[in-house]
Structures are given as structure tokens and as C-alpha cells.
Amino acid sequence: MKADIIVTGAHALTMDPENPKASAVAIADGRILEVGSDDAVMAHAGPQTRIVDAKGGSLLPGFIEAHMHLFGGGASLKHLKLTGTKGFDAICEKVRAQAAANPDAKVVYAEGVDYDMLGDGQLFDRHVLDRMISDRPLAFVSFDYHTMWANTLLLKETSLLHGKELGPGNEIVMGEDGLANGELREAEAFSPVDFYSGEHRSSLGLSTGGEPDPAPTPEERAKDKADLLAGLDWCAQHGITSIHNMDGNLYTMELLKEIEADGDLTCRIKVPFHFKNFMDVDMLEKASMMHETYTGDWINSGLVKCFCDGVMEGYTGYFLEDYADRPGHRGEPLFTEEQMTEMMVEADRRGLQIAVHSCGDAAVRQVLNGYEAAAKANGERDARHRVEHVELIHEDDIPRFKEIGAIASMQPPHPPGAMDFQIEPAKSRLGADRWHLAFPWRRMIDAGAHVPFSSDWPVARIDVLAGIHAALTWKPWEPHLPDHTVTLQEALAGYTIEGAYAEHAEDRKGMLKKGYLGDLVLLSADIEATAVEDIPAMKPVMTICGGKVTHEIGN
């Protein structure tokens, strides 16, 4: 058989323990035809074969983004990014420029907001936002997407100014004047803003897990498809070939199938059913239907996603002990333990995989307890249920991951100080007694857990190479704390074979191996020969998914 594409002259890191290094790879009919030396692989060249000279760059399995939000991420590309901006004046200048450049936007969105970016301990509220813009609705979105701040006009337009009764773990923070102060904690509190702005369809997979009602118009459907296409292209530009989406609904999957039919699907994607705390377990029939309807290596389901808690920065993470800077407060779970266990037992009985957002140590423990209960009720199986984030864990729960067979899905860009996120307020929320157990991916790997890596985009930058750098270099906040850094091989595994394992696909992706899916990324330099501090400056120069070039930087 002759190859469609051959890459030669590479420093190929195959992630295959039986054949760890090579210099060339051939792809035919969407699969890897050969991995080996230039001469061995060139034997598969034919007159129609495209030959790519890697020029000594690293050739890797396509990156697997094990936790991200494609629809919302694609929609967010057009919003203002305030990451790294400090001080009222600098923020105000950018916000007003964004508003002027988008006169028809129903809501002016600014994202990537740090909780302390005003400086001097000043916090955001509606009055601060009013000083920037008062005559148009303005929304600030925290970098973790768990808090929103709205100006007074937006609160009025969405009927939130006088507060609203919400479910557990959600809050409209009220001021001393009896009115909402502008801070909206968690999705139930700020979803009215997204509905008002018309941005809600991209976040329905998170906010309700349901479908658009009323059905989108053709124009709205075209806009939504464009947002997904923008997100897919952004992924391909960063060397990503597989996505574990962490929100979803049938509408998302229908749009993706249309994109696939048009020949424009540039990444493989897993889309979950999102189970919310107001649902009963009968709703899992929809998850089973999605699993049976969407199969194969391009678009599939079989995953149930839910949230156990929020995030520590907004005091919505669920802790075993009080927040260090807020005595008497530990956060609260979004599900009771009984609710969550009932859902897990039923989802597991149906043969579905489960992934639960769990940032605080109490949330992690509740989820692990539920997975144990499911195994006891239904019998042991290779379920590979997932715990997403694990930003704080109790010492006793670290070995349970290997014992249970649970996946610790973690994000190197997330530790404050590792990449873009500020050290405060997380450091103060945790307190010195818990610092050594925060973001403990080194401990999890050493304890034998499977640890896939990801960005949680758009929460963090999707840049995989920056994430690898963070995994290699992040140091805790004080010198006496344990070192959680990983080796280069471990970091690369986190973005390749560990992601494949997390989706039961290690038999066909995550390695450069004969017969495996033709998913590759070629980097601009040899990552093993590159100084660690220079890794973020490297670029994916070519991404190949299913044998098709999805991104390429010309010579």
C-alpha cells in the first residue's frame, strides 16, 4: 500500500514503549501505515504521496485535550480578554474600546477576569462596572467561568437586581442596600445574562444540559455552527486532534454531525450528557440514547458529566474543613451524597462513564465514595470513571484513585502562579495547612493514578506547549512545599496516551504505532533538545487528524 502522507527527518517520540523513537511516519487511509527510519518509511512512497520534511522537529501523537468546552470556547473567541490586565484605568480603557468596536452587541463581555485585578484589595461590584460603562449592559466573567459581575443596567434588564431564589451552591450576592451587588456565583445565578444576550445556546450544555427552546432559527443555527468551527480550528492550530468535551447536549452533537457531513470536522470529539441536580435518574435514558446514537472515532458519547462543587476562588469549592480566610464556611455540594450516589449507580449500571467536576477535597471524597458505591452495587468493571480537576485532596484519598481505578483528570495551567492565574486569592482560601495537598499531580502519578492533562479551555489558554511548560516548572508557593513537577515524558504522556486511556481508546490513539489512527502533530523544534524555558515559544507547524492536514504553517 502506498502512503498518502509521509513525514521524514523527524525526532519522533512515539509514546509506544515497544518502539519509543523513530524518524518517519507514513499514513494511508487515515491510519498509520509505518513508523520507523526514513528509508523504511519511504518505501511506502508513491507518485501521489505528499512528503513532509520535519527538519528535525518533534513528531508526536496528536494532542488529546482531556477536558475542555468547545462550543463556549469557540463563542468566546470574539469576547474581550482581560488576562493579565491590572488596575481600573487599564481595564476601563480596554472595556470601552471593546464596546465601541461592537456597537450592536447586546451585552459587552469581558473575560479572563482575576478576582483581585483591581489591586489594593478592591473587589468588583456593579458600581465599579458602572464607572466603566453605565448605558450598556456589561458583564465581567472570571477566568474560571464560575463567577460573573454585572453592571446595574444588566442586573435590571435580567431581573436580578432584587435577587432571586437559587439552588444549592449558587448565589446572587446582595449588598447592604438590599440590592444585588453585581457578583453572580455559579451558572444558575448568571445564566439569565447569557439568555438575555443570546449567547445561551453555546452554554446550554453547562447551564441546563437541555436543548434550545424555542428551536434556533436558521440564522442562529448558522452562527452556532460558525462558533463550533472557530473552536475546532483553534484546537487544530494548537496540535489537538481529540477533544473530551465537558459539556454537551443533542443540539451540539447535531451541529457536529452537520460539520462532519460537510467535511469540516478537524478534531475527534467526545460529547457528554450533562446531568444536573434538578434531574432525576430517569433522565439518564437520554444519556444512553446519545451513547447508542453517536458512536465511532469521530463523534461519540457514552459519558455523563456533572458538577459536585464550584471553585475555591468564589468560595463555592466544597472543603472538608473551613476556608482559611472565611471561618465557618466550607462551601456546599451541588448534589447531596444520596443524589450523587443514586445517579452514579444508575449510570454505571447502564455502562456509561462518569466525569465529575470536583475541586475541593470534600467534593473529591464524595465522588470517590459514589464510585465505590456504584462498583459495589453493579460489580467491578473497567469503568474508568473520572474526577475532574482535583485541585485539593485529603491525604487519605490519594491512594483510592488506583484502588478504585478512577481517573484524575488535571490541568497544568490551573495552579495559581503556574501560567496565567494569580496566586491570590487561592493561596489565602486554602491556608498553609493545605498548601501541600493542592494541585498534587506529582503525588497522583506516584500513587499509580492515571492522570490525563488538559487546559479546560476557555478557562485557561488552550496552548498545549504552555501547559507542558507549566507541568515541568510549576513550583508551590513556599520553598518547603513538595515539588509537583513532572518529567517531559510524563507531561507528553498526559497530553497523549493518558488522554487515550481516559476514553478507552489506548488501543488506537495516543501513540505513533502501525494501525493506529493517523493523528499527528509536528513541532517547530526538537522538544527534547529545547531548553525548558523555551518550550512555550515552540509552535505546532502541522497537525494531521485522520490522515488529513488540519493545520499547517508554511515554510
N, C-alpha and C positions, 0 to 999 in steps of 0.2 A: 504494500500500500504506500502511496506517495503522500507526503505531508502537505497540508495547507499552509502552515506556518512553521518555520524553524528559527529558533533563537540560538545563536552561537556566540562564542567569545565571552561567556558569562562566568561569574563566580556564583554558581547555582547552589543555594542552600535548600536542599530538597525537603527537610523535616522528616525524611524517611530514614530510620535508624539502620536499615539494611544497605542503604546507598546514600550516605549523607551529603556528598558533594558531587557535582558534575559541571560541565562547561556548556552543555547544549541540551535543548529540549525540542522535540517535534510534536506537532498537534495535527490530527486528522479527524474529520467528522466530529469535532467538538470534544475529543478525548485526547489524552496524552498518548502518543504513539511510541515514543522512545525518550529515554533520559540517559545521557552518557557523555562521551567525549565528542568533540566537534566532528571528527572523522566518522565515528559510529553513527551519529545522528544524521550527518549529511548524506549518508547512504540512502536516506528516505526522501531526498530532494527530487523533485520532478520539474518539468518545464513551467508549471503553474504555481510552484511553491514560492511563497514570499520568504526571503531570507533576511533576518534582522540581526545586525551586528550589535551585541550588547556592549561592546567597547569596555569590557571589564567590570561592568556594573553588576550588582547583586540581582539574581533572578530568584524569586520566591514564589511559593503558592500564593494565589490571590488572597488578599487580606479578608478575614471574616470579622465583620463588625457584630459582636455578640449581644449588643444592647444599644438600640437607637430608635429614633422616631422619624421615619422617612417623610410622612405627609406633613406633619408640623414643621419639620426641618426645612423641607422644600418651600413651604409657605413663608418661613421666617427669613429666607434669604433676602427678601425685599425690605425687611424692617431695619431700623437703625440699630447698630451695635455699639453699646457704650462700654464694652470690656476695656478695663484699664484707664478709663477717664476718671479724673479726680477733681472734686471741687464744684461748687454750684455754678460758677461762671462758665467753666469749660463744658459742663453738662448742658447748661442752658443754651449756649451757642450752638451745639450740635442738634439739640432738640428743635430749636426754632428753624434751623436750616432744613431739617427733615420735613417739618410742617410746611415750609414754603415750597419745597420741591414736590410735595404731594398734596396739592390743594383739594383733591377730590376724596382723599382718604377719610372715611367716616370716623375712624379713631387713629390717632398718631401713636404708633407703638415704638417704644424704646426697650431693647432687650440687653441681656448681659449685665444687669444691674447688681452691683455689690451692695450688701446691707449697710456698709459703712463708708461708701464712696464720697459722701459729702464732707467727711473729716470732722475732727473735733467732737466726735460722739454724737453729731446731729443725725437724726433719723428722718426718713422720708415720711411725709403725710400729704394730705390733699392740699394743704396750704402752701407747701414747698412747690408742688407741681403747679398750683395756680399762679405762682410768681413766674413760672416759665411760660405757660400758656393757660389762659383762663377762658378764651372764647371758642375753643375747640376741644372735643374730648381727647384726653391724653392718658395713656396707660404706660407705666413702667413695669417691666417684667424682670423678676430676679433671675440671676444666672442659672439657678436650679429649677426654674419654672414652677416653683411651689408657692410663690408669693407674687402678688400684683399690687401696685399702688395706682390709684385713680385720682384724677383731679375732681373738683367739686361738680363741674358740669357733667362729667361722665357718670359720677355717682347718681346725679339727678336723673339723667337720661335712662339709666338702667334700674331705677327704683331701689337703689342700695343705700341711699343717703341716710335713711332711718333704720338701717339694719334689716335682718331677715333671719328667720329660724333655719338653722342648718343641721346636717347630720354630724356624727362624731368626727373629730379631727379637723373640722373646717371652721373658720371663724371670720366674721366681719368685725374688725377691731373698732370699738366705739370710743369716742373721745369724751372728755369731761363735759362737753356741751350737749351730750346725748345724741350726737350725730356720728355717723361713721367717720373715722379719721382718715380714711383713704387706703388703709392696709387691708388687703384681702388675702387670707391664708387658705391655700389649697383650692382645688379645682371647683368644688361646689360653690365656693364663695365668689370666684371670678368668672365662672362660665357665662353668666349673663352679659359680661363685657364682650366675650367672643361672639355670642349670639347677636348682640347689638351691632357689632362691627361687620358681621358677615363672614368672619374668619372661623366660625364654629365647626364647619364641616371637616376641616383638617384636624380638629382636636376632638371630634366626637368619639374616636376610638379610646380616648383617655377619659373624657368627661362623663359620658353615659354608656359607652360600649354599644350604643344603638345605631340606628340608621337615620339619615336625613329625613325630616318630616316638616314641611312638605318635600316631595321629591325635587331634586335640583332641576333647574331649567337647563336647556342645552348650553346656554352661555355659562352658567355656574359649573356645569359638568366639564366644559372645556377648560375653564380656569383651574379647576381642581386637578385635572389631568396634567395641565402645564406645571402646576406646583410639584406633582409627583415626578414628572420628567426632569425638572430642575434639580430635585433632590437626588435622583438616580445619577444624573450627570456629575453632580458634586461628589458623590461617592466614587464613581469611576475615576475622577480626577485624582483621587487620593489612594488609588490602588485597590479599592474594595470591590470584591466580586460576589460576596454573600452578605446578606443582612438578616439579623434577627430583630425584626421589628417588635417593639414592646408596647404597641397599642394597635388596635385594629377593629374592623367591622366588615360586614359583607360589602359595603359600598367601596371600601378601599380595595378589596380583592377584585371586585368587578372592574374597577378602573385599571388595575394592574393587568388583568386579563386582556382588556382592550389594548393596552400598551404592548403587551406581548404579541397580540394578533397583528399589530401594526409593524412588528419587527423592531420595536424601540426599547425593549426591556434589556437593560445593560447590567443588571445585577440579579442574582438569585435572591429570593426573599421569602422569609417565614413570617406569616401574619397570625397573631393570636386572636382568640376570643377574649374580650376583656370582661371579667366578672366583677360586678360592683356590689357594695354591701347592702344595697336595697333589693337585690335579686334573690330569688330562691333557687334551689339546686336544679329545679326543672329546666331552668334556662341553659343548663349545660347540654341540653339536646341540640341547641344551636351550635355549640362548640363541636359536638360530634358531627353534625351536618357539614360544617366547614371543613372538618378533617377529612370526611369522606368525599367531599366535592373537589377540594383543591389538593391534589397530590402531585408528586413528581419533583424534579430537581430545580425547577424554576420558580414556581409559586406553590407554597404548601402551608398547611396549618397544623393542627394537632397539638396546639399549645394554648393553655389557659393562663392569662396574666391577671394579676390583681395587686393591690397595694395593701400592705399591712400598716404602714405608717407614712409620715411625711419626711421632713428633713430637720436636722438639728438647728440650722441657722434660723429657721422660723419657729422654733420650739414645738414643731409637730412630729419630730422623730420620737419614737417610743423607747424610753430608757428604763432599765431595771432600778436605777437609783436617780435621785433628783438631779436636775440640771445644776451644774456648779454655780451658775450665775442667776439662778431662779429657784431658790429653795421652795420645796413643796410642790414642784411641778416636774412631772416625768413624761409629759405627753400622753397620748392615749391611742390605742389601736383603732384602726378603721373598721375592723371586724372583731367581734368577741371571739374568744378562743373556740367556743362551741360552734359559732357560724363558720369559722375558717376550717375547722376540722371536718365539719359536715361536707363542705364544698370539696375539700381535698380527697376525702374518702370516695365521694361520688365521681369526681374527675378521674381519679386513679382507677376506679373500677371500670370506667369507660376506656381505659388505655390511653388517656390523654396525659401529656406532660404539663407540669405546672411551673410557673415562674412568678415569684412574689417579691415586689419591692419591699426591702427591709433594711432600713438604715441604722436604726437604734438596736442596742443589744437585746432589749426586751422583744422587739419585733423579730429579730433573728431567732431567738429561742422559741417564740410562739410558732413560727413557721416550721422549724425543725421538729417541734412536738407534733404538729399536724402531719408532717411526712411520716413520722414514726407510726402515728395512729392509722394512716392510710395503709402502710405496709402490714400492720397487724390485722387490719380488717380484711384486706384483699389478698394477702400473701406477698412474699418478696418477689420483685421483678426488677429488670434493668430499666427503671423509670427515668433516672437522671433528672429528677425534679431540681429546680433551680432556686437559689436565694440571690436576689439582685442587690448589689451594692455592698452589703456587709461593711458599713462604714465604722461600726463599733460592734465588738463581740465580747462576751464574757469568756474568761479563760476556759471554763468547763465545756463550752460549746465548740471550741476549735476542733477537737478530735471527732466530734459527732458527724462532721461532713463525710469523712472517709467511712465511718461506720455505717451511715445511712446510705451512702452513695449519692449524696446531694452535690450539686454543682455550686461553687462560689463564683458568681459572675461579678467581676470587679472592674473598676475604671481607673487606670493610672492617671488620667488628667484631673481626678476629683480631689485628692488630698490638698487642703489649703496650703499654698506655697509651692506645690509641685509644678504647676503650669500657670494658669490664669487666675485661679481662685485665691482670694486673700486669706491670710491666716486667721484674721478675726472676722466674724465672731465665733467661729467653730472652736478655736482653742479655749476660749473662755466658757463656752457652753459645756465642753467636755470636762474641764478641770484636770489638774495634774494627776490625780489618781487613775485616770482612764486614758491618758495620752498614749501609753504603750500598747493599748489594745485598739487603737484607731487605724483604719485603713491597713489591716495587717496581712497584705498579700504574701509577704515572705513567710510568715507563720503558717498561713493556709497551705502554701505549696509544700513546706517542710513537713506538715502534718499529713500529707498524702492526698489532699483535696485536688480535684480538677478545677483550674482557675482560668477560664477564658477572659480575655481583655476586650475593652471597648471604650467608646467615648461618651455614650448616652446623648449623642448629638440630637438636637441643638443645644443641650445643656452645656456641653463642652465642645471645643473645636473638634472637628471630625478628623483632623490631621493625625494619621496613624504614626508617622515618624516622630512627631512631637510627643505622642503618647508613649512610644517606645523609649524616648529620651527620659520622660518622666519616670517610667518604671525603673530605668537604670540609675537615676540620680536622686530621686526624692529622699530627703533626709527629714526625720521628725524634727519637731520644733526646738528641742533641747538636746544637747550633746550626749546626755546619759541615756537617752531612749534607744530602744533596739533599732537596728538598721533593717529596713524592709525592702531594700533594693533587690533586684533580681539580675541574673546574668543575661547577656544578649540572647543566648539560645532560649532561655525561659521566656523572655519578652516576645521573641518571634513566635514561639510556640503558642503564647497566649492569644496572638492575633491570627493563628493559622490552625494547627491541628487541635488545640484545645477548643476552639470555636466549633470545629467539625464534630468533635466528640460530644459537645453540648447539644448538638442537634441530631445525634445518632447517625452521623454521616462520615465518620472517620474511615469508612471503607471505600470512599470515593472522592473525598476532597480533603484539603488541609495538607497535602503532600504533593510533591512532584514525583509521580510514580506512574509507570506504564499502566494504562487502562483507567486512570483517574480522570476526572473532569478537567477539561482544558482551561483552567483558571489560573492565570499567572500575573505577577507584577514584576516589572523590570525597573530597578532603581538607577539613579543617575551616577552612583559610585558604588564601590565595594563596601558594604556596611561594616564588615569585619575589619577592614583596614582604615576606617574612618574614625577619627577621634570622637569620643562620646559627645563632646560639646558641639561638634559639627553635624551631628545626625539630623537635627531639626532643619538644617539648610538643604538636606538632600531632597530630591523630588522623585515621584514615580514618573518615569518618562514613557512608559507604555503599560496599559492594563489590557489584559485579554480575558474574556469571560466566555466560556463555551466555545473557544476557538475563534471568537470574534473580537477584533480590536475595538475596545470601548473608549479608550483614551490614548492619546499619543502627542508627545511634544516633538516637533520637527527638529531635524539637525540644524 
